Amino acid sequence: MMYRQLIQQLDNKSNPERLDIIIRQLHDLEVSYQKQEYPTGTNLIVDLGQAEKRIGVSSHFDRVQNSAGANDNASAIAVCIDIIKTFKNSTNNDFGLRVFFFDEEETGLKGSTAYVNEHGIKDLIGLMNMELVGLGNKFAVWPVNENTSGEILTSFESVSKQKKIVTKRFDRIVTNTADHLPFQKAGLKDSFTITCISDKDIETAQHYFKAMEFEVDKQTLSDILSAAPIFEHYHKPTDTFDRLKEDSILMTSATIWETITAVHKMAGNSKHKS
């Protein structure tokens, strides 16, 4: 299946319907999953491999009511499904991987917060969260600055460089709110969000932050932001599957997968030396 087809199935569906579509995908892949039900929603969690310490990869499946929900965040769902498929086709059963499909990100990070509150972070090495990964040929990683370090972050940037993909660190984006935040607050330092961007998005971001320094009004900031391709259809009915790029989704999936293999290879080498 082309991943835009999966995203088309998710477009404009209610959050429970989107959850059911993901579950059907997991059943087709013969992959076990856990449902974490909490008072207002349901998370899906997929554990792969035998290692006790796991790398987290996450998306959220809920959408805002007036949006079709394709780039935000069905594109990330597609990447998670692709990573699960890649694991199934690999021989790396000694890996430790945990794939999250969070509920209620759009209404206050309720799903990821419920997970951290119930399960904590003790068995996680770090977390690569995704937001808006269906457009663009470059990566934004956020909220990180030039001094931020972490094995997963460094590996992601190294893999990107090897693949000749430009990666930019942003210590803030329009909002630093995404499902990495409850994990960071709980002490999981090597956790961040990945977004696909273009040259135009970078140019717009520079304009936006410069305008913020001059304390311009909110309408001016909104007008500047609307020039960025990733925000053109953000939280709008026009955020539909046909506007996304299959190449962006596959680029994200391949880079995350190669990051996972690189981190586990380093962990294996470290054990062998000790």
Buried (B, 14 or more C-beta within 10 A) or exposed (E): EEBBEBBBBBBBBEBEEBBEBBBEBBEEBEBEBEEBEBEEBBBBBBBBBEBEEBBBBBBBBBBBEEBBBBBBBBBBBBBBBBBBBBBEEBEBEEBBBBBBBBBBBBEEBBBBBBBBEEBEBEBBBBBBBBBBBBBBBBBBBBBBEEEBEBBBBBBBBBBBEEEEBEBBBBEEBBEBBBBBBBBBEBEBEBBBBBBBBBEBBBEBBEBBBEBEEEEBEEEEBEEBBEBBBBBBBBBBEEBBBEBBBBEBBBBBBBBBBBBBBBBBEEBEEEEEEE
